[in-house]
């Protein structure tokens, strides 16, 4: 009986393919490992006591809270981008969006949805009624 079977060949194949990717993980800022099964690259961040980098998602209806969060995470070196939807009275700021040359992860965000006050709703109703 032979000790070699299709599983043995698959393991050798996986190890060889993993070896081709060793240079891909050298110098990465976050600790990373190669897993032979499917030769995938896997972050080890989930095993650390702390995250490797900050991620956040703040949602509010308060202009003051939105501004405070935005001021806290926007910086001169890493500018934020704010996307405004005036029709829905919402805005979303992305603090680590990066640039075209050096894109960021875009996973530190703040969103605001403003409440429509009674006077504002009346104004909208009037505009709709008058066909504007």
N, C-alpha and C positions, 0 to 999 in steps of 0.2 A: 504494500500500500504506500502510495506516495504522500509525502508531507506537503506537497505543493498542490494547491487547488486555486480556483478562481479568486477566492478571498485573499490569498497570499499575493497574487499578481496585482490585485486592486490596491492593497496596502503599499506595495512597492511603487506602483504608479502614483499614488497620492503623495508619497514622500518625495519622489522625484519632482513632481509638479510643484510641491511646496518649496523645494530648493530654488526653483526659478524665481520665486517671489521674495527671497531674503533681502535683496537690495531695495525692494519697495518699502520695507518697514524700517530700514536704517535711517536714523536721524529724525524720525517723527517725534514731535513734542510730547505726545501722549503715549504711555507704554502700550505696546501692541504685540500680539502674538499671531503666528500662523497656525491654523488648525488644518491638519491634513484632510479631514473629511470635506471634500468639495474645494479644498485649498483656499479657504476664505481667510480674509484678514479680520481679526477681531480685536476691538478695543478692550483693554483691561480696566478701564475706568470704573466700571461697576463694582470691582473688587476693592477699590481704594476707600479710605475713610472719607475723603472729600472729592468733590468733582474736580476735573482737570480745568474747566473753565465755567464761567457763569452762564446760566440760561434763565430766562424769566419771561413770564407772560402776565402782565398786569391789566386788568379790565376794570373800568370805573365809569361812573356818571358824573364824577366831580372834576370840574376844571382844575381846581386847586391841587388835587391829588395827581392828576395827569401831568400838570406842569412840574410839580415837585419830583415825581419819578423821572420825567424827561430831563430835568436839569441835573439830576443825580447821575444819569448814565450817559448823557451826551458829553463829548469832550472835543477839544481842538484837534486831537490826533485821530480820533475815530468819530467822524461826524455821523449824526443821526439823519434819517430821512423820515418825513411825515407825509402820509398819504391821506388826503381829505376827501370825503364823499359828502358834499354839501346837501345833496338831495335826501340822504338818510341821516344827516347830522351826526356823522361818525368820523373818527380820525384814528389812524394807526401809525405809530412811530416805531421804526426799526432802528435799533442802536448799534448793531454789529453787522450791518448790511455790507460794509466794505466798498470796494470800487470795482470797475470793470476789470482793471489789471490785477487787483488783489481782492477777490470776493470774500465776504465773511459768511458766517453760518446763518445769519438773520434769524436767530432764535432767542433774542432778547428784545421783547416788544412791549409796547403799551397801547391799549385801545381805549377809546372813550366813545360813548354814545350819549349824546345830550338829550335830555328830556324835553319834549315839546310842552311849553307852558301854555296855559289857557289863552293868553293874548296872541301867542305865536300861532296856535291852532286856528284861532279866529281869523288871523291875517291870511293863513293858507286857504281857509274856507272861502274867504272873500275873493281871493285871487282866482280860485277855481270857479267860483260862481260867475265872476266877470270874464271868464274865458282866457285868463292869462296863464 
